[in-house]
């Protein structure tokens, strides 16, 4: 699976009584599908995925799978403390049409040895029906995955990359060196965009003609079936994505990262994409200018967390809504701060 470009972390909308608001999630996913983002990430660590029941997790994954454009890469976050629980989420994601899972360390990781932690990742990767992206975030979980462990896991055939909220140019270089032997062939479109599982499903079947009477009777009129998507292959290494911040993306893009999963993309995907797009167009100066433009919003969203991001979504045409207790909604002063930093980066 090709993982690159801008990935958007999805929020989980709720009713006032705390129930999942699936219709609003469906609307959000439909709107994100119209953006130039390459992928959508559900239930990511640091969000509200860990507070969902198993049934809510399944319903949210199914809603996203049914609502997203077929060309958007779908990644499901896994926040489970056991191999069995993590694999169950991976299986739900596969059934919902997702393309990969994002696997964080168990929340009880301080009680585990490095060997036990490695066993957790290996065992989930062995059993997962979908490719695994690792997750590292020292701020959210106090655990930055050691470079040596990432290098070891990178050799697993079902571990394809890393989302890293602590990625620096030096750390990127160290991980790239530790995974330099990783080389895989992935399917891409004619323009080297990712080929998702839903794209393949939509193109399955005979590309010839199907008699209409075989579909329910009537005259023998031939109906053209949808042709299979045309693909080619691309060689990729261990795919690394910066997560969390987007104001410091340019040095990492210059170092060679595949793309980014910035928290700000949930409420301002276009502004975040412009940083990436300017770099890909060869204009590092414009990319730096675009990054500086979002610096204040980036810092504020890091400070306010999910509640700030959801209010930003409300301001920018997406449904954010309320956070789920024990998280608290923003007060009037905090809302005003969000309004100020997003004023110049509205969609």
Number of C-alpha atoms within 10 A of each C-alpha: 22 25 27 20 22 27 30 29 27 26 28 26 25 20 14 12 8 12 12 19 16 19 12 18 23 18 16 24 23 16 15 24 19 11 13 16 21 21 26 23 22 27 24 22 21 16 21 19 22 16 13 16 10 14 9 15 22 18 16 25 25 19 17 27 23 16 17 24 19 19 18 27 28 29 30 30 28 28 23 20 15 15 18 14 14 25 22 19 22 29 17 19 30 22 14 20 23 27 25 29 31 25 26 24 24 20 14 11 16 11 10 12 10 13 9 12 18 16 14 21 22 18 15 22 26 17 16 23 19 23 20 28 27 25 25 25 21 12 12 12 16 12 17 17 19 12 17 13 16 22 20 13 21 25 17 15 13 20 27 25 25 25 23 24 22 18 24 16 14 11 14 21 16 15 21 21 12 19 22 14 13 18 13 15 13 17 18 19 16 13 8 14 20 24 25 22 19 22 18 16 13 13 15 14 12 12 12 11 12 15 15 15 12 11 8 7 9 10 9 11 12 12 11 13 14 14 13 15 15 12 17 14 14 15 11 16 17 25 23 24 27 27 23 23 23 27 23 16 25 22 13 20 21 12 14 16 23 19 23 30 27 25 28 27 26 26 32 25 24 19 20 31 25 18 28 23 18 18 18 14 10 10 12 19 12 16 24 19 15 21 22 16 18 22 15 15 27 24 15 17 22 15 11 15 14 25 23 25 26 27 23 27 21 14 19 20 14 22 22 27 22 21 24 22 9 6 12 11 19 18 8 8 9 16 15 11 14 21 17 13 20 19 13 12 17 16 13
